[in-house]
Amino acid sequence: MSNAVRLSCWSAVVGAAISTIAILAFSVYVPGHAFDGAKAQSAGFIVINIAGATGMTLLVYGLPGVFARGREGWGGLGLAGIALIALAEMIFGFISLMAATLYSWLGSVAPDLFKDPNPAPLVSLVFMIWLVAIIAGNVLMATAIFRRRFAPRWVGFVQIGSAVMSLVYLAAALTPPSVPVSLVGSLGPILLCVALGYLGYTGASETRAIRAEPAPSMA
Amino acid sequence: MSEQNKAQPARQRERSTAVRLSCWSAVVAAPITIIAVLITVFTVSGPTLDVNTAQSPAFVAANLLSTVGALLLVYGLPGVFARWHEGWGRTGLVGIALLSLAALILSFVSLLAALIDPWLAEKAPQLVKDPGPPLFLAISFTSLAALSAGTILMAIPILRRRVSPRWIGFLLVASAVMYPVYVYAAFSSSKVLLSLVGSLSPICFLVAVGSLGYSGASETRTARTESMPSTAQRA
C-alpha cells in the first residue's frame, strides 16, 4: 500500500507544480478570461489549457494519497473536504480541457459564437458548483488541520486564503481584462496547489521513511 | 495504553470508513451509468447527432447521468484498490489508474455533450452534425485505449491471485473482448440491436466494478464490527 500512497503523493506534488504554472500563464496570456476566436486557436492557449487539465488530473490522483498519509487521521470533516476538493479539481480540469478542445475548434468554424452574449446556461451552473466545492473543501480541510495538528498550521491558513481568493478569481473573470487583477485572482487556485503540493511532498517523504526502516529478518 | 496505541484503532476505523464510503460510491456508480448507457442506445442512433436529439431531455438526462456515474466511479476506484491492496499488485494498480483516467475523460465527454450540444443545436445547428474537434477525437480514443487496457490489467490479478471471485475476472475479460463491437456500433449506421450488443461491453465492466465495490463495502463493515469491542467486553 505504501508504494501506491507514495506514488499518489508524488502525483499531487507534480500536479500542483504543473497546475500553478498553467494558472499563472493563463492569467498573463488571457487576462480577465476574455478571448476571441483567434486567441482560442493559438498554440499558446491550447498548450496552457492542456497543461492545466493534466495538472488537475494529477492532483485528482494525488488526493487519495494525501488522505492516506500520516499516522493521524483527517476525520470525517477532512474526508468531506478532500472529496469536495477532488470535485473542484475535476471541474477545473473539465473547463481547461473544454477550452483546449472545443474553443479552439469553435474559433475556426464559428468565431461569431464568441461574441454571443448568451453562453450555454448550464456552464454557469458548473462554475457555481466549482466555487462552492473549492470554498467548502478548503475550509473543511483547514478545519481538520487546525483541530488535529497533523500538518503545520500555515497549511491551514493557506487553504483559508485559497477559499477567500477563489471569490476574487471569479470576480476577475467578470470584470474588464486586467493582468494585475487576474494575477491576484489566480492566487485562489494557486494557494490550493501550494497546500496540496506540500501535503503531497510530506506524505511522499514520510512513506519513504517508513519503507526505509529495516524490515524484520527471517530469523 | 499509550496515546499512540489508542490512536491506532481510531485511525484504522477512520480509514475503513473512507474505504467503505468509496466502495459504496462504486456500487452507486454502476447502475447510474448502466441506465445512462441504455438511454443513449435508444436515443442516439449512429455516429452523428441531429438537432432534435441534441435538444431532447432524454439526451441531456443520459449525459448528465453518465457524468455523475463516471465521477462516482472516480471516487470509488481508490476504495476498491485499498480494500484488497495486497492482492492487486502493480498490475492491478496500473489497471485501476488507467480506469480512473478513462472515467475522468468519460465524465468530461458526457458533461460536454450535456452542456454544449443543446446550446450548439440552437445557435449553430450545422455544427451539431460535424464530427467535432480533432483534439476531442484524440481524447476519446485515449479514453477507449485506457478503458480496454485498464480492464485487462484489472482482470489479471483477479484471475491469477484470486483477489475476488473468478467470475468478476471473466466478466472484465468479456467486457474487454466486446469493446471492438461497442466502438463499431458507435461509429456505424443506426441499428439498435447492434448498439445493444455493443453496450454489453460497458455493462459487463460496470457490473464487475459494482460487485467489487459491494463486496469491498460489506467486508469493510464486517471488519469494523469485529474490531469494535462490545459493551459486555468493555465491562
Interface residues (C-beta under 8 A of the other chain):
Chain A: M1 N3 A4 L7 I46 T57 V60 Y61 P64 F67 A68 R71 E72 G73 W74 G75 G76 L79 A83 A86 L87 M90 G93 F94 L97 M98 A100 T101 L102 S104 W105 V109 A110 L113 D116 P119 A120 P121 L122 V123 V126
Chain B: Q4 A7 A10 R11 E14 R15 T17 A18 L21 L71 V74 Y75 P78 F81 A82 H85 E86 R90 L93 A97 S100 L101 L104 S107 F108 L111 L112 A114 L115 I116 P118 W119 K123 A124 L127 D130 G132 P133 P134 L135 F136 I139
